[in-house]
Amino acid sequence: MSVQQSGSDFSVALRDSIPVMMGYIPLGIVFGFLFTQAGGAWWLAPIASIMIFAGAAQYMMVPMLVAGLSIPTIAFATFVINLRHVFYGISILKTVPSKGWKRWYITFALTDETYSLLSVMPPETSKNRMVWLAFLNHNWWILGTFIGAVVGAQAQVDLRGIDFVLASLFAVLTCEQWRARKTAWSLWVALIGYAVAVWVMPQQALVVSIMLCSIAGLIWGQKYQAQKRTENLNG
């Protein structure tokens, strides 16, 4: 690949990552701040963001460490919270790089927000652009964590209202996905799936709803592919 093409992929990925940056940096700051306020060494916070890169799990980790829970317990809770990433990966297997370190890195760096952006990219999108997007999103989170850890180690900061950032980020990403699609069936599937999950297993509603929606997506995807093959044959 030419240097010019690589630079173009980076520029486009940087543009795509701006909405995520606006959520990740403040949320990372909060995590870094809370981590140091809980008694953790400031330098451990960015290391956690480099090695774990799971916002919900990292937030959950702070009170669990303070409570003195064992590492296996924390690891199991992290696995349950991030189980949804398995289903994310299944739905974009044909989109991401097929082999090599790029595939492994995207698998590691796949978050809710990165998945949301990758899932609406056209099939012909450059694989390098996908890797750059995952890399940039990862680094926005690390940068926010570093800032929060340094600030948290030095001073007290009023963080009231910052919890609204995550909800706003998901709302924007949902709207962008809705606008990028010709129909709203996926949004309705998500709403119905979550409603069923809350009714059946309210304590595990998120995981159950993701499973239901993933199954529905796979079934619809197979029917859609079969329909496209039929149209191509008839055409």
C-alpha positions in Angstrom: 0.0 0.0 0.0 1.3 3.5 -0.9 2.2 6.1 1.8 -0.5 8.3 0.3 -3.2 5.7 0.7 -2.0 4.9 4.2 -2.2 8.6 5.1 -5.7 8.8 3.6 -6.9 5.9 5.6 -5.6 7.5 8.8 -7.2 10.9 8.0 -10.6 9.3 7.3 -10.3 7.1 10.5 -9.4 10.2 12.5 -12.5 11.9 11.2 -14.7 8.9 12.0 -13.3 8.7 15.5 -14.1 12.2 16.6 -17.5 11.4 18.0 -16.0 8.6 20.0 -13.2 10.8 21.2 -15.7 13.3 22.6 -17.1 10.5 24.8 -13.9 8.5 25.5 -11.7 11.3 26.8 -14.1 12.6 29.5 -15.1 9.0 30.5 -11.4 8.0 30.6 -10.7 11.0 32.7 -13.4 9.9 35.2 -12.0 6.4 35.3 -8.5 7.6 35.9 -9.6 10.0 38.6 -11.8 7.4 40.4 -9.0 4.9 40.2 -6.5 7.1 41.9 -9.0 8.4 44.4 -9.7 4.7 45.4 -6.0 4.4 46.3 -4.5 2.9 43.1 -1.2 4.1 41.9 -1.8 6.7 39.1 0.4 4.9 36.6 -1.7 1.7 36.9 -4.8 3.4 35.5 -3.4 4.0 32.0 -1.8 0.5 32.1 -5.3 -0.9 32.8 -6.7 1.0 29.8 -3.9 -0.3 27.6 -4.2 -4.0 28.6 -8.0 -4.3 29.4 -9.7 -1.5 27.4 -13.2 -2.2 28.6 -14.9 0.8 30.0 -17.7 -0.8 32.0 -15.4 -3.5 33.4 -12.8 -0.9 34.4 -15.4 1.2 36.1 -16.7 -1.9 37.9 -13.1 -2.9 38.8 -12.6 0.2 41.1 -15.2 -0.7 43.8 -14.4 -4.4 43.6 -10.7 -3.6 44.3 -11.6 -1.3 47.1 -13.8 -4.1 48.5 -10.9 -6.5 48.4 -12.4 -9.0 46.0 -10.2 -11.7 44.5 -8.6 -11.4 41.1 -10.5 -14.5 39.8 -13.8 -12.9 40.9 -13.0 -9.7 39.1 -11.9 -11.6 36.0 -15.2 -13.6 35.9 -17.3 -10.4 36.3 -15.3 -8.8 33.5 -15.9 -11.8 31.3 -19.7 -11.7 31.9 -19.9 -7.9 31.2 -17.9 -8.2 28.0 -19.6 -11.4 26.7 -21.5 -9.2 24.3 -18.2 -8.7 22.3 -18.4 -12.3 21.2 -21.6 -11.6 19.4 -20.2 -8.3 18.0 -17.3 -10.2 16.5 -19.5 -12.8 14.9 -21.5 -10.2 13.0 -18.4 -8.6 11.4 -16.2 -11.6 10.7 -16.4 -11.0 7.0 -15.6 -7.3 7.3 -12.5 -7.1 9.4 -9.0 -8.3 8.2 -9.0 -12.1 7.7 -5.7 -12.8 9.3 -2.5 -11.5 11.0 -2.0 -9.0 13.8 -4.6 -6.6 12.4 -7.3 -9.1 13.0 -6.1 -9.9 16.5 -5.8 -6.2 17.4 -9.3 -5.3 16.1 -10.6 -8.3 18.1 -9.0 -7.0 21.2 -9.9 -3.4 20.7 -13.6 -4.1 19.7 -15.8 -1.9 21.9 -19.4 -0.9 21.7 -18.5 2.3 19.9 -15.9 0.9 17.6 -18.3 -1.9 16.6 -21.0 0.6 16.0 -18.8 2.4 13.5 -17.3 -0.7 11.8 -20.8 -2.2 11.3 -22.0 0.6 9.1 -18.8 0.7 6.9 -19.2 -0.4 3.3 -17.8 -3.8 2.4 -15.1 -2.2 0.2 -13.7 -0.1 3.1 -9.9 -0.4 3.5 -8.8 -2.8 6.2 -6.2 -0.3 7.3 -8.8 2.3 7.9 -10.6 -0.1 10.2 -7.4 -0.8 12.1 -6.6 2.9 12.4 -10.1 3.5 13.7 -9.8 0.9 16.4 -6.3 2.2 17.3 -7.4 5.8 17.6 -10.4 4.9 19.7 -8.2 2.9 22.0 -5.8 5.8 22.3 -8.5 8.3 23.1 -9.4 6.1 26.1 -5.8 5.8 27.2 -5.3 9.6 26.9 -8.4 10.3 29.0 -7.3 7.8 31.6 -3.8 9.3 31.8 -5.2 12.8 32.3 -7.7 11.7 34.9 -5.1 9.7 36.8 -2.6 12.6 36.9 -5.4 15.0 38.0 -6.8 12.6 40.5 -3.4 12.1 42.1 -3.0 15.9 42.6 -6.3 17.4 43.3 -10.0 17.0 44.0 -12.4 17.6 41.0 -16.1 18.1 40.9 -17.4 15.5 38.4 -21.2 16.1 38.7 -23.0 15.5 35.4 -20.2 13.6 33.8 -22.3 10.4 33.9 -24.5 11.8 31.2 -21.6 11.6 28.6 -22.0 7.8 28.0 -25.8 8.0 27.5 -25.3 10.9 25.0 -22.6 9.0 23.1 -24.8 5.9 22.7 -27.7 8.1 21.6 -25.6 9.7 18.9 -24.2 6.4 17.6 -27.7 4.9 17.5 -29.0 7.8 15.4 -26.0 7.6 13.0 -26.7 3.8 12.5 -30.4 4.5 12.0 -29.6 7.2 9.4 -27.1 4.9 7.6 -29.7 2.2 7.0 -32.6 2.1 4.6 -35.0 0.6 7.1 -35.5 0.8 10.9 -36.0 -2.9 11.4 -32.7 -3.3 13.4 -33.8 -0.6 15.8 -37.2 -2.3 16.4 -35.5 -5.7 16.8 -33.2 -4.2 19.5 -36.1 -2.6 21.3 -38.2 -5.7 21.2 -35.2 -7.9 22.2 -34.4 -5.8 25.2 -38.1 -5.7 26.3 -38.3 -9.5 26.1 -34.9 -9.8 28.0 -36.1 -7.5 30.8 -39.3 -9.6 31.2 -37.5 -13.0 31.1 -34.2 -12.3 32.9 -34.1 -8.7 34.3 -30.8 -9.3 36.0 -29.1 -10.3 32.8 -31.2 -8.2 30.4 -28.2 -6.8 28.5 -26.5 -10.1 27.7 -29.8 -11.9 26.9 -31.0 -9.0 24.6 -27.7 -9.1 22.7 -28.0 -12.8 22.2 -31.6 -12.5 20.9 -30.7 -9.6 18.6 -27.6 -11.4 17.3 -29.6 -14.5 16.5 -32.2 -12.4 14.8 -29.5 -10.6 12.8 -27.9 -13.9 11.8 -31.2 -15.3 10.6 -32.1 -12.2 8.7 -28.6 -12.0 7.2 -28.8 -15.5 5.9 -32.2 -14.8 4.3 -30.9 -11.6 2.8 -27.8 -13.3 1.3 -30.1 -16.0 -0.1 -32.3 -13.4 -1.6 -29.4 -11.6 -3.2 -28.0 -14.8 -4.7 -31.4 -15.5 -6.2 -31.6 -12.0 -7.6 -28.2 -12.3 -9.1 -29.0 -15.7 -10.7 -32.3 -14.4 -12.1 -30.6 -11.2 -13.3 
